[in-house]
Amino acid sequence: MLYRDKRVAEALRAEIARIITTELADPNLGFVTVIGVRLAKDMKKATVYVSVMGDEKVRKLTVDHLERAKGYIKTLLKDRIVLRYLPDIHFRYDELLAQEERISEIISELHKEEVPKSDE
């Protein structure tokens, strides 16, 4: 990713995170953290990766809600970020954090199962 792409992606991430936490007030929206934004090479599409606390049902409802609210979010973004073309945004759940959490659980279980060696 070019330097400009990184700057635009970071600006989008920060503003989308701010909009989600301050502008969207909905009980269906779970605790959301915007992890990052990946821009297409032509900068016309942006995938916003989010982390959601809760079970699979809460995650799906939250991502669905964000997808429905993306028009409103994009309307707010156009006043805050000046670009020739504001990218079309799509929300995706970031599986990486869930995988890291699962790996940590497995490692913890393995450490619990280890039997301490006794001195002979």
Stockholm file with secondary structure:
# STOCKHOLM 1.0

chainA/1-120         MLYRDKRVAEALRAEIARIITTELADPNLGFVTVIGVRLAKDMKKATVYVSVMGDEKVRKLTVDHLERAKGYIKTLLKDRIVLRYLPDIHFRYDELLAQEERISEIISELHKEEVPKSDE
#=GR chainA/1-120 SS CCHHHHHHHHHHHHHHHHHHHHTCCCTTCCCEEEEEEEECTTSSEEEEEEEECSCHHHHHHHHHHHHHTHHHHHHHHHHHSCCSSCCEEEEEECHHHHHHHHHHHHHHHHHHHCCCCCCC
#=GC SS_cons         CCHHHHHHHHHHHHHHHHHHHHTCCCTTCCCEEEEEEEECTTSSEEEEEEEECSCHHHHHHHHHHHHHTHHHHHHHHHHHSCCSSCCEEEEEECHHHHHHHHHHHHHHHHHHHCCCCCCC
//
